[in-house]
Amino acid sequence: MVLTGERTIPGLDVENYWFRRHEVVYQQLAARCSGRDVLEAGFGEGYGADLIADVAQRVIGVDYDDAAVAHVRARYPRVETLQGNLAELPLPDASVDVVVNFQVIEHLWDQGQFIAECARVLRPGGVLMVSTPNRITFSPGRDTPINPFHTRELNAAELTELLVDGGFVMDAMLGVFHGPVLRELDARHGGSIIDAQIARALADAPWSDELLADVAGVTSDDFDILDAADHEIDDSLDLVAIAVRP
């Protein structure tokens, strides 16, 4: 798939930081999908749905983009792919145990309708897991998102309100943070390895050998996922919400 900035793609050195930041959430939450029927709503490149297929009984993936659907069908045959609108999920009522929606909800225009659809397709007691950039740290001080593919970014309170208003009961609010290795890289690159990458992208400038090597060397183990009860959630890079359909 072509790198456009709309979705994260594995196997690219310049994209590796963002890929690993997304991958860690799949890795740490996959156990909640063990032996269950899982829907990934918005699967992008498909690597996450395939990772979940290692443990799930069944993985269904829905994405609006025809090219993404064709790519996942060809590359990840364990994922049952459907083309469809996330605001009108092409699944029957009460048909899955888990809905996964990682780094997607910020792209949606009607977030409330999507949450309602998740409640509809989940069985009673089913779990919805959502990750999204934390608006406070991702687009600080801005009324509109920095990423042109995002429609509405959320902070932890706003994400909680969205899920509760949609009929869900919150189970956990987690945050993704830089671990020790990434904090060292932040210091090495002027205080933020994220800003160092964005500055070069905005200026269409070449990457230094040092920055490229550091970004390419990032692993999912370099990120920490911490509970809001134990750490200041507003300082997190990404939010990870886990909610239950009553």
Number of C-alpha atoms within 10 A of each C-alpha: 13 9 11 9 11 14 17 25 19 17 10 12 15 16 18 22 25 17 21 21 23 21 21 20 24 19 14 11 15 19 14 16 23 17 14 18 19 29 30 23 27 26 28 27 22 24 20 20 29 20 18 26 24 16 16 20 13 19 25 20 25 24 23 16 15 11 14 21 23 13 15 24 17 10 13 17 11 17 26 16 24 20 18 19 15 22 18 12 19 14 18 10 14 14 16 23 21 27 25 27 20 25 20 20 26 22 18 17 13 14 19 16 15 20 21 18 19 31 24 18 21 26 18 15 14 23 27 26 21 22 25 26 24 25 26 19 14 20 16 12 10 10 10 14 17 14 14 10 14 16 16 16 23 20 19 24 11 12 21 20 12 17 24 16 13 19 15 24 18 17 12 15 22 23 26 25 21 18 14 12 13 21 16 14 19 17 11 14 16 10 13 16 21 15 13 15 19 12 13 13 12 8 8 9 10 9 15 10 8 11 17 16 13 19 21 17 12 20 17 19 15 18 23 18 20 18 15 17 10 8 14 12 23 17 14 26 20 28 29 27 22 20 22 22 22 13
